[in-house]
């Protein structure tokens, strides 16, 4: 499809929301994709850095995503290590920050394990 035939996705499908809402939407979609795509991935102390970079690079392909930082808790990884030298990635191992931008509005989205909730919480830390 050449540029003349391209659909203006923003006009056709996102004309009913603000730039702020779109930035938040894209961040939420990206966090959900990360969680449901990568939880259960085999990971070891030897592969953890590569997995972090793979997650970052795959999410940076998503619309409006301008930055992704993924940290997998190495202490937790070592505590859970098995005789097979790997474990399955779980939500309590992840600390993720995503910045999305749409029409100069930036949404800062975070996922971290919150001990008092016993849950990997995703939330908005800032909007600019």
Secondary structure as the mmCIF struct_conf table of DSSP 4:
data_model
#
loop_
_struct_conf.conf_type_id
_struct_conf.id
_struct_conf.beg_label_comp_id
_struct_conf.beg_label_asym_id
_struct_conf.beg_label_seq_id
_struct_conf.end_label_comp_id
_struct_conf.end_label_asym_id
_struct_conf.end_label_seq_id
HELX_RH_3T_P HELX_RH_3T_P1 UNK A 3 UNK A 5
HELX_RH_AL_P HELX_RH_AL_P1 UNK A 9 UNK A 13
BEND BEND1 UNK A 14 UNK A 14
TURN_TY1_P TURN_TY1_P1 UNK A 15 UNK A 16
BEND BEND2 UNK A 17 UNK A 17
HELX_RH_AL_P HELX_RH_AL_P2 UNK A 19 UNK A 38
TURN_TY1_P TURN_TY1_P2 UNK A 39 UNK A 40
STRN STRN1 UNK A 42 UNK A 43
TURN_TY1_P TURN_TY1_P3 UNK A 45 UNK A 47
HELX_RH_AL_P HELX_RH_AL_P3 UNK A 48 UNK A 59
TURN_TY1_P TURN_TY1_P4 UNK A 60 UNK A 61
BEND BEND3 UNK A 62 UNK A 62
TURN_TY1_P TURN_TY1_P5 UNK A 63 UNK A 64
STRN STRN2 UNK A 65 UNK A 72
HELX_RH_AL_P HELX_RH_AL_P4 UNK A 74 UNK A 80
TURN_TY1_P TURN_TY1_P6 UNK A 83 UNK A 84
BEND BEND4 UNK A 85 UNK A 85
STRN STRN3 UNK A 87 UNK A 88
HELX_RH_3T_P HELX_RH_3T_P2 UNK A 91 UNK A 93
STRN STRN4 UNK A 94 UNK A 102
TURN_TY1_P TURN_TY1_P7 UNK A 103 UNK A 104
STRN STRN5 UNK A 105 UNK A 114
TURN_TY1_P TURN_TY1_P8 UNK A 115 UNK A 118
STRN STRN6 UNK A 119 UNK A 127
#
